[in-house]
Amino acid sequence: MMRRLPLLTVLLATAMPASAAAPRASGTPHAVTFDRHSVMIDGRPTVLWGGEFHPFRLPSPDLWRDILQKMKASGYNTVAIYFDWGYHSPKRGVYDFTGVRDMDRVLRMAAEEGLYVITRAGPYVNAELTRGGFPGWLVNQSAKARTDDPEYLAAADEWLTRINAIIARHQLTDGRGTVILHQIENELAVVQPTQARYMQHLYDKARADGITVPIFHNDQGRNGYWVPKGANVPKTVEGPVDLYAFDGYPGATCDVHNRPTNGPPAPDWGLYGTGGARGGASASPNTPGFAAEFGGGWFDYWGSNGGYDCNAVQRGKRYQRVFYGTNIANGITVQSFYMTYGGTSWGWLPAPVVYTSYDYGAAIDEARGLRPKALELKQLGQFLAAAPDIARMDRAPPATASDPDIQVYHNVNAATGARLLFVTHKPSNGRSDDRFTITAALKDGPTTFPAGAPMRLNGFDGKLLLADFRLERQELVYSTSELQTHLPLGDTDLALFYGRAGEPGETVLRYATQPTVTGPVEQVYDAAKGRLRLNYTHAGIARVQITGGGRPPLTLLLADEDSAARFFRTESAAGPVLSHGPDLVRSATATGGTLALTGDVAVAAPLEIWGPPAVRTLRWNGRALPVTRGPGDSLVTAALPGPAVIALPPLTDWRQAPESPEAQLGFDDSRWADAKGARQTATIRPPVGQPNLGMDAYGFHEGDVWYRGRFAGGTDARKLTLHYGAGGAGMLQVWLDGTFVGQHELAGGLPRPITTGVADFVLPVRAQAAGEHLLSVMVRNNSHNWDLDTDDFHKETRGLISASLAAPTSHSFAVPIAWKIQGTQGGEDIVDPVRGVANNGGLFGEREGWHLPGFADGGWAKTPAPAGTPSTAATPGTTWYRTAFDLGIPTDQDATIGIAIGNTAKPRSDGTYRVLIFVNGWNMGQFVANVGPQRIFPVPAGILNHRGRNTLALAVTGDGKAGSALEPVKLVTIRNVRGGIPVAAVPFPSWRARAR
């Protein structure tokens, strides 16, 4: 790979226009190179503006396209994708890349939607996934993970051979896809020789498997770990990578009451930084600034008060301008925001720290709706696409502000002369209201601007301003408004600028002679300097026409920020299209004089477009629209209709059946495995002499696991002590001879949850009676730990670690217990490979298929709709509820429907019970009443049948105390728009199919 281009080639490349969109997969290879400024595509410097999306957190493949289209419409040109090894491999040597695990499909979609792809293949990814993405079977390795131990490398190679082959089929470098960069490890902060050899192995493996794009590792913070060889920067660790990348989650968080806090200023990680690798200056001066993960939100944890909406605000509008803008000013030309769509950690995907929702406060929420922050991201992304000069900038002579509370970053592109002036408070987390002018050395010499009313920076904010910039066939001297986009419309140029509502704006353009200006602006022409100055106030959308002056006509759209945020730019074969009005514009197709647009409408709004001059008629989502000619040669339609209200059915006709037969004396456990003699690889081990009881050792890695232990009664059989591992908010239940003894739960209210615990139970007197007795123990495993610190933390035992039955003050040996174990049906040979590892748990009802459509529940007892109250008790153990319902959502609407439990205004209740939620057989999440905070569980279309029959099954597990009965359950509409894309039902087996 070429790291640097000859100087002449570079200078020519900087003058070339850059496209925000990735080239379509056409079979034509493209060169992907880089220098210290940016990644280059066929020699063209390119800013990569990306966001993270995990297909495994959206188990409806048609909806992957929906997310990708929304990212593209929101200004992104790049998507970063993690691949979860454990999601594809239930057993050593067994891999599945079909259905909801079809990674070829998502990479094809990204190319079809014109997005570059950054692939992140692991082997370890973290991503708040159980085991950090490692498969369950890897827990049973004695080898230390993320090292060069041959046993681990053989397992990793097994995965990499398969995933690398898929990625290699979709690379930009061979023209078959748009994969542009590839990550070989994630946040490997241990830098000992064994890790160095491991990293070299991963690099060599990727190249041997046909990966030809540049390779990187994502540093866990800006530590300078694994920088390209030859960087020669103090305090860094060199390694086998082509690019240095890091992750950063600066900024504030939310307090326990879900109120945003005022955090630190944005860091200078690049051109304006000092202090070496751990400070701000580049750790890799010969490669572009690369933030592989930059905080686009934050995860939420068991026991919180539900912080995703607060996170969306805290890392939302203004944070994005200040922090992402600071990165831009610092020359970070590759940014990927984690997350852009978080989605759902359905089934047993989540790590112990997080609950089902992985909304993350991201720009696209869990229900696939665009948050307000997505509109601001769109403005920033469109700005970068419209200003390709930013891909190759260095620090310019300092610019100063007239107010000491304001700072100005001043960069210049040496080849084009274009300048970026980024304005924030000093420090950037300031909240004051300031008015000021800027003095900077521009092309015409030292310039103080604006000449009219001073600029204003009111509160936490930042502004990206351009000067000496080519604007299509125009020349911008400077503007105190921010550029969103510009495009050619035949003989006319169009540019969209915006500012905060009510604030003054000033734009200066260069003309040889005085042009004619029409529109609501004040104009001053300076003949000596050939400058046209326009002054105005940002309010609504002002349309300004400029003709003559020695240049082609120019239409200026001068808007306030909120009005500008509703502009979408799309590309058609006939040229770019600028649309205003709908909530989302997905695509534009020009055929002859007809322009066909697709998109979504949440609230009725008119559509106005500026597009190719040949366009005379419009179609919206396949429907012809009457149009009129608007000002500035736009086309205007009447209001596009919003969606119809969706009438959701009440959930009635419930049937109920008790579960937990494993607790009963007569239950047949003859086919269960004897819990003894299994190899011990866990990081927490039982006392010497006790057997390995950990569930993983017996091939059970996800969900619940049951133990049945037999012992001889006697005077010492009085106190049962169980040491167990169960992940975040995990729990266990105990029965003696079929009678419930008690329940123990792990604390869930911590960002770093308690994942193991010791439970003590005083057994009933009958345990001391002579004869054989039975202990039945169920452990709810809420997932395995990460391996973030390369310490095999993912191998912490799940299930029972040890068991002791003895008299409380006895000095004799504990009473021996002979244990048997049963978890997921089939163990690693999962019985439902279509839904996959994440969907297979170890409850009796799951093993018998009670959660599946088609299960014959006619013999179950009818019951009213669940309606537990604070005083209502339930039977200890697990009880199943099943019902069915029909939906009739209009075909031209896209809705997200959710399952709601109890009072959705409260993050938790007093009831000590929990619910596994199965929709058409898919485990869509877990509700824990006394831990919280999640009460509404979105179900994606494709899993939920929007126009037909659906089955809902709930596995309710509790201790039987007051308040532990299931609270009311209902359907809710979380999001509803007119539009969307076609979504087919996700194929899956019914109970009858599995029963055969």
C-alpha positions, 0 to 999 in steps of 0.5 A: 500500500502506498502511504504517500503520493508524489507532491504533484499528484497530491496538489492536483488531487486537492483541487478535485471535487470530492463526493460524499458518496462511496463509489457504487460497486462496479467491478472497477478497482479503486486505490485506497491510500493515505497521507498525514492529512486524510484517506485518499480514494484514487488520489482524492483526499476524502473526509470519512464521516461515519457512524457505528451500526451493529446488524446483530442488534437489529434481527430483521435484515430488511431493516438494515437498509432502513438504517443505512438509508437514514445514515446516508440521509443524515449526512454520513458517507461511512458506516462502521460495522462490528462483527460478533464472533459469538453471534455466528458460532454456537460450537467450535467449527460451526458457523452460520452466515445466513438469515439474520447473520448474513453479513454479505447482505449488509455489506451489499446494502451499504454499497448499494446505498453509497456508503463506505464501510469500516469493518471491525472483525474482532476477534474481540470487539467488546461493544457491551456484548456478552464475552465482548463478542467471544463465542461461548465455547471459547470460555472453555479454553485454557489458553489466555485470550488475546495472546499468541497462545497457539490454542487461542490463535487456532480458534481465532483463525477459525473465525477470521478465515470465515469473516475475512473471506466475506469482507474481502468480497466487498472491498473498494480496492477490487471494485466489488464493494465499499469496504475502505478500512479494516480493524484487526483488534479492539482496545488492546491496551496490554502491550507485552511481547505476547500481544505484539506477536498476536497483533502481527499474526492478525495483520498477516492473517488479514493480508493472507485472507485477501484484505487489501485495504488499510488496516488499523487497531482502535486504541482504548483512549489516546494512549499511543498504543499500536501506531504504525512502525516508523512513527518514532513518537515518544511514549508510543508503542509501535505495531503491525498496522497501517493507520493509528486510530483511537476511541474517545468519549469526552464530555459530560454525562448525566446525573442520577436524576437524568439531568445533563451535567456541564462537562469539560471542554473539548480536547485538542487531539491533533493540530492544536494539541500538545503533550505527545501521545497522551496529550493532544499532539498526534501519536502518528504524524504520518497518518491521518487523524482517526477517531474510530469511536467518538462518543455519540452517546453512552450506554445505560446500565441495570438499575439506572433511572433510564438515561438514554434520553438524557444521553441523547441531549448530553451528547446531542446538539451543541455537543456535536458542534463543539466536540466534533467541530473541534476534531474537524479543526484539529485535522481529524479527517476520519471520525466514526460516532459510536453509536449512530444506531444502537438498537436492541441487545435482544436475547442473551446478547448484552454484557452484564453492564447493560440491559436489553435496550442499547439505544445509547442516546444515539442519533437514530433511536432504538425505534429507528426514529431520527432524533434532533441530533441527527438533523444537526449531524446531517448539517455537519456531514453535508458541510464536510461533503460540500467543503472537500478542502477540509480533507487537507488542511494545516494550521494557518496564522492565528486568528483572533476574536475581539472578545477574550472569551472566544477562541478561533481555530484557523486552518488553511488548505495550501493547495486551494487557499480555502480556510476554515475558521472554527469558533467556540468559547474559551474554554469550549464548554463556556455558556456565556452570551458573547458578541465579537468580530474576528481578525484573520489573515485571508487571501486579501490580507488581514481582514476584520469581520463582520463589517456589520453587526457583530457575530454572536455565540450564545451559550454552549455552541460552536460554528464552522465558518469558511473563507476564501472558498470556491462555491461551485462557480462562485468565490466566497470571501467569508461568511458568518453563516455556516455552509450546509451544501451547494449544488449546480442547477444547470446554469445556476448555482445554489448554496444553503447557509444557516445560522441561529434564529434571530442572529445576524449573518454576513456573507461576502462574495467576489464579483468583478462588477456589481451584480443585481441582487434581489431578496431580503438582504442589505447589500454593499458593493466594494468596487475597489476590492470586487466584494459584494457584502450581504447582511441579513437576519436568520429567520425562516428561509430567505431566498436571494437571487444574484445575477451578473457581476461576471459570474453565473447566477447564484441562488442563496438560501439563507435559513435559520438553523431549524429550517435548514435542518429540514433540508435533505440532499440526495443524488440522482442520475440527472444531478443533485436534488435539494428537498425541504419539508418531509422528515426524511428523504431517502432517495431520488430517481430522475427519469426524463422530466420526472423526479421520483422521491422516497421518504417518510412523513411524521407530520403533514408538511409541504415538499419543496425541491431544487433539482435538475432543470429538466424536472417538471413533475414529481412523485413521492413514494410512488404517487404523482404530486401536483406541483407549482413553480416556487421562488428561486425556480423550485418546485412546490407541492401541497402538504404531504399527508402524515400517518394514520393513527394505529389502533392497537388491540388489547392483549386478551385471551391469555393462557397460563401454565406453571413451569419449574418442574425441575424442582419436583421430586418426580422430575426425570433428570436421567438424561442430564449431565453429571456435574463432575469431572469437567475441565476447569478453565474458569477464573474463579474455581471451587474449593479443592475437592469440589467438582466443577459446577460452572455451566460453561464446562458442560456446554451451556453458555446462555440464559438459565441453567438448572441443577439438581443435587441429591444428598443424605439427610442428617443433623449437618444438613442445615445451612446451604451456601451457594457461591455463584456467577450470574452476570448483571442483575443475575439471580438464583432460586432454591427448592428443597424436595419440591418446596421453595426455599428462597431467591438471591439476586445480584446488585444491578444498580452499578455501572460496573455490576456485581457479577458473582455472589454468595447466597446463604439459605437455612434449610427446613428441618426436614433436610435433617431427616434420614434418607435422600433429599433433593436440592433444585437450583435455577441460576439466571445467567445475565451474560459473561463479562468483557475481556477489556483488560486482557485478563480472561475476565470473560471466563468468570464462572457462570452458574454455580461455583461451589456449594456447601451444606453444613451445620452453621457451627459445625467443624465436620466436613460438609454434607456431600451433594451429587449434582446434575446439570441442564441448560439450553436444549442440546447445549452447543448443538442448539435446536433453533439455529435460525434464531441462533445462540442469542435466542436459546435459553435453559428454562423448561418452557424454552426447552419444550418450545413453549415460546414458539408460534404453533405451540399447543397451549389449548390445555393451559388454563385461561386467565384474565389479562395480567394485572399484578398489584403491589399486594398481589403474590404469585407462585414461586418459580416460573409461570408462562403466559401466552396470547395471540393478537392481530395487527393491521398497520397500513402498508404505506406506514412504518411503525415501531410497536413495543411491549409495555409492562406496568407503569412506564413512567416508573423505572422500577417497582417493588415486585421481585420478579422478571420477565423474558419476552418472546414475540413470535418465538424471538427473545426480545428482552428481559424486564426486571421489575425491582431493578429496571429501568426498561419497561418498553421493549420495541419489536422490529418489523419482520419479527413482528407481523405488522399485517397478520397474526402474532404470538406473545409468550412471557416467562415470568420468574419470581419469588412469590412474595407480595408484588411479584405478580406480573403487572399489566401488559399492553402494546404501544406505538413508539414511532409512526410515519407514513413511508418506510421501506418494504419489510418481509417477515423473517423466516423462522421455525414454528413449534411444529417444525422444531418438534419434528 
